[in-house]
Amino acid sequence: MRSPVSWLSLAVCVGGLKAELITHLHPPVLEFVNSTCVFPFMYGDSIYYNCISLHSDYDWCSLDKKFQGRWRYCTGQDPPKCAFPFLYRKKLFYECTKNGYVLNRSWCSLTKNYNRDGKWKQCSPFG
């Protein structure tokens, strides 16, 4: 066991790391690079609505609704998308709104029901 790979394999076995984390030690396969991020996606027991840096130095996203080892690094093209129409309070919104935002900026929900999920993002002033 002289090679770093052998030591890493031993550390993974002894440390009890989940097998899915091993995929983060190697770059994604090229066929994944051109795939689209899936939002929201489930990783572990949590649902994520945007790119995450969990177990990584850089933001990444899943390529499947439920993470199955297929992932890629995020780019500026990967922000989560607004879900239109969305329900906020008792009204449906078909575009970004300033309602309820104390800084008078526009925002949108990342799910169809903001009341239930509370997931949102600020909208770009440039559309």
N, C-alpha and C positions, 0 to 999 in steps of 0.2 A: 504494500500500500504506500507507494512512494509518490504517486502522482496526485496533484491537487484534486482531480476529479474523484479519485478513490476516497480521499479524505472528506470531500464534500458529501459523497454518497453515505459514508459512515455517519457524518454529522446529521444528515437528514434522517437516517434510520434511528439513531440514538435520541435525537432531539424530538422525535415524534412530529415533525412538520408534516402538514397535509401535502399530499402528492400534487395538488393543484398549484401550490406555490412554486414548485420546481419549474413550471412554465415561465415564471417571471425571472428566472436566472438566465434564460436564453432568449435571444431576440425572436420575434414572431416569424413564422414561416412566410415567405414572400407572398403567397396567395392570400394571406390575411391582410396585408398592407393596403390593398385597394378595396377592402370590404368596408361597409358602412357600420358605424357604431349603432347599437340598439339602445334606445332610451324609452322607458326605464329598463334597467336590467337588475337581476338579482345576483348578488355575490354573497355567499354565506347565508346569513339569515336576514340580510338587509336589502332594501330596494334603493337603487341609486338613479337619480334623474339627470346626472351630468357626469363628466369624466372624474375619476378619482385617482389618488396617488397611494392608496393602500398597498402595502408591501412592494412599493416601487419608489424610485426617486423622481419619476416623471408621471404625469397624468396619463391614464389609460382608460379604455372602455371595453366592454364585452361585445362580441359579435353575435351573441345569442341572448334571448330574453332571460334565460337562466344560465349563468356562467358555466361553461363546460370546457374551459381551457383555451378557447379561441378568443383572442384579444388583439388589440393593437394600440400603439401610442396615439394620443390625441393631438390634433392640430387646431389652429384657430378656426377651422371650418366645422368643428365638432360641438359647438355649444348646443345645449338642449333646445328643442323647438317648442314654441308656444302651442298649446292645445286649444284650438278654436272650434266651435264656441266653447266657452267655459262658464261655469256657474259660480258667481260670487255674490254672497248674501242671497237675495231672491231674484237676481237678474242674470240673464245670459249676455255674455260679451262676445262679439265677433271680431274684435280688434283690441289692441292694447288700450289700457285705461289708466286714468290718474286717480280714480275713485279709491279712497282708503289709503293712499300713499302720502305720508305726511310731508315728504320732500317735494311734492308736486311734480313727480316724475312718472312716466308711464311704465306699466308693468303688465305681465300676463301670467296666467296659470300654466304650469307644466302638465297638468292633468285636466280632465273634463270637469272636475268638481273641486274647486279650490276650498270650499267650505269643509269638505271631508278630509282632503289630503294636505292642504296648506303648503303646497310646493309651487314656487313662483320664481320668476327672474325679471330683472329690469329690462325693458325694451330699449333698443338702440334708438337714439334720436334721428338716425339716418335711415330708418326703415329696416 
